[in-house]
């Protein structure tokens, strides 16, 4: 199954912000269910991400101006990305290996299309396993194969 199957759910988890915005604007976008903000350049291409952890880390060192610092000084630039034509099982393995809960879904120009969450990916993968299990059970019992 391709990541494309998760596109509708991924779009619901997408929040973007320009790279010149202050950190406080990214913090406002981070809410329950929104754990990652995609940081984009003037052309709309993804240049990094800001997570709740990034915001908390920065604010924990706050000396009065941390909240207004530029996102570029806080964001992660080494970001695992995925595309709609990636295999979902491969993406899951990469997410697991890097211990990521969220991965930006981008087009060929690195413009964000959504954010694939570990929860959404796992639900789809578990449904695939369940369907395969039901097919195997039906085969063994002899349903639909006469």
MARGU-163647 format. One record per residue: residue in three letters; x, y negated, z of N, C-alpha, C in turn. Coordinates in pm, whole numbers, plus 50000, padded with zeros to 5 digits. Last residue first. Example, Ala and Ser with C-alpha at 12.3 -4.5 7.8 and 13.67 -1.06 7.14 Angstrom:
REM MARGU-163647
Ser512855022550708513675010650714512904999750787Ala513195056950780512305045050780513205033050780
***
This chain:
REM MARGU-163647
Unk484685221549584484055233849530483915232749382Unk485495202349772486465208749684485925221849626Unk483895191249967484145183749846485135189949750Unk485305208550237484325198650192484785192050064Unk487095226150357486525229550227485475220050176Unk488705223250570487355228150597486635231950467Unk490925212850440491045225250516489675231350540Unk489845189350331490415199450243490465212950314Unk489115175350559488075179250463488585190150369Unk491705171550668490705179250741489605184150647Unk492805155250468493395168150498492395177150570Unk491135132850489491225140250364491775154250386Unk491705124950754490355129250718490335137150588Unk494405117950724494035128550817492635133950784Unk494185096350552494905108250508494555120250595Unk492805078650721492185083250596492855095950544Unk494755074950921493445080750955492765086150830Unk496755062550774497025075550836495705082450869Unk495395038750710495895047550603496125061650658Unk495035028250964493855032050885494255041350771Unk497665022251031496955032451108495705037251033Unk498155001650848498935014050840498255025350917Unk496324982350943496194987750807496955000950795Unk497364977751202495984982351183495784988551046Unk499944968351143499774981151211498364986551195Unk499364943451026500074953750951499854967551012Unk498114930051241497384932451116498044943651035Unk500254930251430498964936251462498174939551334Unk502254915751307502484929951336501164936951363Unk501064894051048501294897151189501504912151205Unk502084873650794501714887450825502054889950971Unk500904843550693501804849650791501274863550822Unk500894827650366500294832450489501354837550583Unk502254815150170500894819650137500144823950262Unk504764790550127504034799450216502614802350166Unk507004792349859505894784849918505074794350003Unk509074804449720509174803549866508104794649929Unk508424809849463509094797049487509274794149637Unk506984833349480508324833949420509114821049439Unk505414830049807505394832949664506824832549610Unk505434846650132505724835650041505584840049895Unk504674851550459504404856950326504534845350229Unk506574853950756505944845550654505824853150520Unk505774875351016506664873450902505944864850799Unk505764883651364505204876151252506244874451142Unk507164897851548505704898751554505044892351433Unk510154916951526509384905051490507884907751499Unk512454933651552511564930851666510774917951644Unk513864943051343514244929651392513384925151509Unk512634967751306514084967151325514534953851383Unk509974959851261510314967751378511804966751408Unk510234947051016509724939551132510134946751260Unk511114968350858511994956650876511554948450997Unk508864985050874510164989850922511134978250946Unk506934968550753506764972750892508104977450950Unk507914967350491507874955250573507774958950720Unk507454994050416508834988750420508904976150507Unk504664994850427505445003750515506894999050527Unk503974976550226503664973450365504484982150460Unk506094966649967505404977850030505204974750179Unk505524935349802506334943949889505464955349943Unk503994917349663504274930149597505224939049677Unk503864894549818502654902449803502914916049739Unk506784893350033506044889349913504854898649895Unk508394880250328507814891050249507034884950133Unk511374872450516510224868750434509654881150368Unk513064863950801512634875250720511374871050647Unk515214836250821513844841350836513624853450745Unk517184815750943517394829450897516094837150919Unk516294793151070516464792650923516664806550864Unk514214781751320515034792951274515094792451122Unk514244748151459513684759151379514714769951347Unk515544726651579515034737451663514664749951582Unk516154706951403517154710051505516764722051591Unk513864703951250515054709651187516124713651289Unk512124689351406511944703751397513194710451343Unk513614663951604513204668951473513114684151475Unk512234655351925513344658851837512814664451706Unk510274650852106510224642651984511394645551891Unk510834666852318509564668852250509484661252118Unk513214657252420513204670052351511934672152270Unk513504634852573513254632752431513174645852352Unk513734643352844512984631452808512664629852661Unk515084666652843515664655552918515014642652872Unk514434700952840513934687352815514604677152907Unk514824727152829516034718952841515694704152828Unk512334736552784512964740452911514274732852935Unk511844728652524511244720852633511874724352767Unk513234748652384513614734652372513094726452489Unk511854772252461513304770952483513744756352480Unk509274766052368509524767752512511004766252542Unk509784765452090509254753652159509554754552309Unk510654791652040511524780352007511084767852084Unk508344805952116509594807752191510554796252166Unk506584798851918506304794552055507564795552140Unk508644789551633507784798451710507504792651848Unk509154777551315509204774051457508204783151527Unk511164784551027509964786351108510224781551250Unk512234772250701512424777850834511104779850903Unk511564764550454512974762850490513284768550628Unk509384770150189509694773350326511204772050350Unk508394743349974509114756049995509454757850143Unk507364718749921506454728849975507094742349999Unk509064698949855508464706249743507474716849789Unk509994690050102509114681250025508434688349908Unk509894720650302510544708650249509544700750165Unk508284734150597508454733050451509164720050414Unk507874758650835508454745450811508814744550663Unk505214775250978506134775050864506584760650841Unk504894786051304504594775151212505654775151103Unk503464811851496504564807551410504064796351320Unk501244820451627502514821451698503694815951621Unk498144819051672499034811551582500384810551651Unk496754831251870496654836951737497534830051634Unk496484801152045496244815552048496004820951906Unk498834778851875497664781451960497464796551968Unk500684754351742500804767651801499704769551904Unk500294728051682499754738051589499804752151646Unk501644714651882500184713051874499554723551783Unk504274720951817503704726251941502174725251939Unk504614705051591504604719651577503974726151699Unk504594680151717503564683451617503484698451594Unk506884681251875505574680651942504434683751844Unk509024679451696508684692351756507294692251819Unk508274658251412508794660651548508284673951603Unk509094664951065508134662451173508794664851310Unk510644672050851511004659950922510104656751040Unk509484694450732510704696250810511124683750887Unk505894696450776507084691650706508324692350794Unk504174727250836504544713950884505784709450805Unk501464750950845502694745350789502914731250842Unk500094781450933500164767150968501494762250913Unk498244810650890499214801250832499014787050884Unk496464830250949497534827851047498554817550999Unk494804833250734494214828050859495274824350961Unk496434845650548496074831550527495504825250654Unk496444871850642497664863850652497374848950635Unk493914880850569494234879250712495454870350730Unk494234880750283493174873050351493464870650499Unk496644897650251496614883450216495484875750283Unk496974924550283496874916450405496714901550377Unk497384934550034496154938550103495924930250229Unk499964926649970498854919149913497534922349983Unk501674945950052501404935050146500214926750100Unk500434977549928501194965149916500774954950022Unk500845011750000500005000050000500894987650000
***
